[in-house]
Amino acid sequence: MRRHICFFTGKRGGFTHFVPIFEEIDKSSLLKYSIFASDMHLSNSFGKTVNSVENRTQNVYKIDTLINSDSKVARAKSIGIGLLSYSQMLDILKPDLVFLLGDRGEVLAMAIAAMELNIPIIHLFGGDITQGGVDELVRHAITKLANIHLTSNQGSADRILKMGENSWRINNVGSPALDLIKQNRFTNKKKIFKKFFLCENKPIILLLQHSVTWQVDQTEKQIIETLKAITDFDSQIVAVYPCADPGYETIINNLEEYSRKTNLRVYKNIEFEDFWGLMNIADVFIGNSSAGVMETASFKIPFINIGIRQEGRLRADNVIDVDHDRYKIKEAIQKALFDAAFIDQVQNCISPYGDGTASKKIVSILESLKINPQLIQKKMTY
């Protein structure tokens, strides 16, 4: 019998990392998989991205848990609904392993459910550092619940070791998304210019800014500072909706308002091939998304990282860090667009997130992993 792995995905960005892993599993005679798609994926407000999940994969189980409100209470309730629902589905499917990614509340709920059912947990992207708010705490909580750790870089692997985890549980594999980028799995320039109504002789700015859960009361001021800065430039701006963290409605409302009176175009969701295609032609990516830190280096474009959300996360030499201040953001855009020395630096930057072979390494681990009491029965190493 093939080993059954249950993948969990709650949002568009996380799912992208799974795609090359699924493709490698399809080649394996030892593994099979199913997917729990939940949270943002099932929301019309965010483009109902579960449709993309179903188009790209098989054995998808849809679990609707997201309360349609951007309040902190609604977020906590959504996580609770998830814990109830995921436990029931896991008990029905009884997978051999549960595969989780990242640092979000719905992922923590799935980790708790799997732990209580004694199903070993594989966790991708543990050990990273950010200051996006509760994501920082959630990531490390999932790490302590997980049985096998797959990290994006050696620094994260070292931090997990310091958390008292056995060294045999930790594997530095890199970022699976880079596998697809390395294979040029993104929409070509000609199609992107046509699809997004862009011209080649004017700068292109890509914008993705999320709320910061430790600074929800500052969300409106933060997005307005960004919008006032970027709309001062004679450029083409493509913006994407944020994720479903508390405060997201404020960001969406301001994006939509500016789209009615400026040269900004807003999209609920952009498929990853098109999103990377936009990176491939953009002059600068602006916001506080992990994609800006982890993926822009592969396309040799500058990333202007605003605020604390990605503070501490490993980055290449293409990143400019600024506060939520329109004047500092404008200075950073000027540097990204016109500073010859910095542009040359960006063209020579190297991604610190692996060599584009992560999915092969991951599938090899999934095939060879011994599922026994030692895997389940964790204890501190000191």
N, C-alpha and C positions, 0 to 999 in steps of 0.2 A: 504494500500500500504506500502511496505517496504521502509524504509529510505535509500536513495541512497547515498553512500559515494564514492567519486572519490579519489583514492590514486595516488600519483605521485612519480615516481622513475626515477632517472637519472644514477645510478651506482649500481654495484654489492653489495657493502657493505650495503648500505641503504636498499636495497630490502630485505635482510636477516631478518631485524627487522620486516618487514611486514608479513612474512610467518605465524608466530603463531597467528597474529591478524586475517588474512584471515581464518585460521582454526577455530577460535572462531566465526567469523561472519557466517561461513557456518552452525553453530549450532543454529544460532539465527533466530527466526521467524519475527524479527522486522527490520532486516538490509539486505542490498545487497550491492555489490561493483563492481566498474570497476577500471581499472588501465590505467594511461597514462605512457607508457614507452618511455623514450627519452634519448637524450644526449649520454653518453658513451655506453648505452645498445645496440645501433644500429650500433656501430662501429666495423668493422672487426679487426681493429688494437688492440682492447681490448677484442677480443674473442666473439664478438656479443652476449653478455649475455642476450639479449632479448629472445633468445631461451629458456634459463632457466626460465625466467619469464613466458613464454607461457606454458612451461611444468608443472609448479607448480600451475598455477592459471587459471582464466577464465576472459573473457571480457577485453582483453588487446587491447589497442589502441596505435599503434606505431606512434611516432611523431619524424621524423628525423630532427635534428637541428644542429648537431655538425659539424663545419668546421674542416677539417682534417689538422690542423696546431697547433703547440704548442705555438704560439705567443700570447701576451696579447690582441692585436687587434682582432685576430681570436676568442679568448674567449669572448670578449665583443660582437662581432657580433653574435656568437652562442646564447648568452643570449637574444639578440634582436630578432633573428629569433624565439626563443622559446616563447617570449611574444606574438608575432603575432599569432603563431600557437596554443598555449594553449588557448588563448582567444576565438578563433573560435571554438575549440572543446568543450570548456565548454558551449558556447552558444548553441551548438547543443544538448549536453547531458543533460544540466541543472540539475546537481546533487544537493542534499540537502546540502552536506558538502564536503569540499576539505581537504584531509589529507596529510600533508607535514612532512618531516623529515629533520632535520639537517641544514646545513650552506653553501650550494653551490649556485652558481649563477643561475643555471637553476631552482632551487627551489624558489629563490627570484622572478624570472620571473613568475612562476606559482602563487605565492602569490599575485603579483600585478594584474595578470589577474583575479583571484578570487575576490579580493577586489573590482575591478572596476565593476564586475558583481554582487556585493552584495551577494556573496556566502560565508557563514561562513567558517573560516579556523581553522583546528585543527593542532597544531604544536608540534611535538615530538622532544625532546632534546634541547629546548630553555634554556637559562640561563647558559649554560656551558661556560667555559673560555678556549681558546687556543690562540696560537700565530702563527698559520699556515699561516697568511697573511690575505687576504680579507675575508676568512671564518669567522673570528672573527666579522667583521663588518656586514657581510651578516646575520649571525645568529641572531644578535640583531635587525636588520632591519625587519627580518621575524617575530620576536617576537612582534614588535609593530604593524604589520599588522594582526597578528593572533588573533582569538577570544577566543580560548581555548588552554591552555598550558599543555602539558604532559611532565614532567621532569624526568630525570634519577636519580636524587638525591635531597635531601632536600636543599643543598646549592644552587643549580640552581633555585629551587623554590623560595628561599629567594631573590635571585638577581632579578628575574622577578617582585616580589612584589615591590622591590625598584625602578623598572623602571616605576612605576606608574600604574601597572595593578591591576584590582580588584582581591581580594583574591579568590572570587568564580570562577574565570576563571582558577585558577592554581591548578594542580593536580600532586603530586609526585607519579609516578607509577613504576619507575624503567626501566630497559632495556629489551625489549621484546626478544632480542636474547638470554638472559639468560634463558628464558623459555625453549627454544629448547635444550640448553646445559644441563639444569637440567634434561630433559627427555632423555638424552644420545642420541640425534639425530645427531650423527656423526659417521663416518666410523670407524669400529673397527681396532685395531692395526695390525692384521694379513693382512687385505686387504690393509691398507695404506703402509706397508712395501713392499708388492708385487707391488702395483700400481705405486709407485714412485721409485721403484728399490733401496730401502734403506736396509742397514744391521743393525742389532741390536747392534753390538759391536763397533760402532764408533759414536761419538757425531753428533747430527743433529741440524743444525741451520736453522731457518726459517727467511727469509728476506722480508720485505716490506717497502720501503722507497719512499716517495713522494717528489716532489719539494715543496719549500716554496715560496709562491707568493710574499712575501716581500723580498726574497733573490734569485730571479730567476737567476741573474748574477753569483751566487755562486753554482748553481746546480751541475755542472760538478765536481768541487772541492769536494763538499760534498759527492757525490756518490762514487767518487774514494777513498776518505778517508775510507769510510765504506768497500768497496770491498778489498782494500789493507789490512785492519785489519782482516777481516774474512777469507780471503783466505790464511792467514799465518798459520791457524790452520789445523790440520789433521782431518777434519770433512766433513760431507755431508751437502751441502747447497742447500736449495730449496728457490728460489726467485720468486716473483710474480710481474707482471707489475704494475706500479703506476697508479693513477687516472689521468684524463685528464686536470690537471692544467698546466699553462704555464711552459715550461721547461721539460715536460715529455719525449720528444724525446731524450734528452740528457741522461736521466736515462736509458731508454730502450736500447739505443745504447751501453752504457757501460756495462749493464747487459749481452747483447748478446755477446759482445767482450770477457768478462771474462768467459762466459760459454764455449767458444771455447778453452780456454787454462787452465782452472782450474776445480775443482770438484764442480762447481756451475751449477745447472739446473734451467732454467728459464721457467715460464709458463705465458701466456697471462692472463689466468683466472683459478681459482680453485674453484669449487663449494663449498659452505659453509660447507657441511658435510665432505668433504675431507680436507678442510682448518682447520676445528676444529679437524679432525682426526690427522692432522699433528701437531697441537698444543699439542694434547694428547700424542704424542711420542717424540716431540722435546725436546732438552735440553735447548734451549734458543731461544727467538724470538727477532729479532733486527730490528730497523728502527724508523719510526715516525708516525705509523698508529694509529688511534683511537682504532682499534681492539686490539693493544698491551696493551693499557691502560685499556680498558673496558672488555676484554674477557679472557686475559691470567690468571688472578687470579682464574678463575673457573677451570683451568687445572693445577694449582699449578706449573707453569713454570715461570722462570725469563723473564722480558722484559727489554731490553736495549733501552732506549728512547734517540734518538740522536737529538740534536738541540732544536729549540724553538717551533716547530710545535704544540706540545701537552703541552706547558708550561702553568701551571695554572689549568690544568684539574685534577679532583679528581682521585687519584690512590691508589692502595693497596700497601702492603709492599714488593711486588715482583719486583718493578720498580727501575732500576738504571738509573739515568739521566747523560748524558755525552754530551760534545761538538762534533762538527764535526772534530775530531782529531783521527787519526788512533791509536796512542799510548794509548789514553784514552779509546778508544773503545776496544782495546786489553786487557787492564787492567780490564775493565768491564766484558769481556768474561771470563777471568781467574777467576774472582770472582764468576760469575754465574755458572761456571762448577766445580770449585774446592774448594770454600770457604764453609766449613762445616756449619759454623754458619749461613751464608746467605742462604744456601740451606734449612736449617731447618726453617728459617724465611719464606721462600717462601712456604714451605709445610704447614705452619700454617696461611697463609694470607687469608683474607676474602674479597670477592668482595663488594665494596660499592655501587653497582648498582642494588640493589633489591634482592628479594627472589625467582625469577623465576615464578611470577604470574602476570607479567605486562599485558599480552594480555587479561586476564580475566577482570582486572580492566579497561582497555581501552574500551573494548566492552561494559561493563556496563555503562560507561560514554556516549558512542555513542548512546546507546539505550535510556537513560533517559534524555539526553540533550534537553532542551526546545529551539526550534528555533523560536525566536521572535525578535522584534525590539531591545530589550535590548541587545541581543547577538551581533547584528550587530553594534549598535551605541556606539562605544567606546569613552571614554574620560579619561584624566589623573585623578588620584585619589588625586592629590595635586596641 
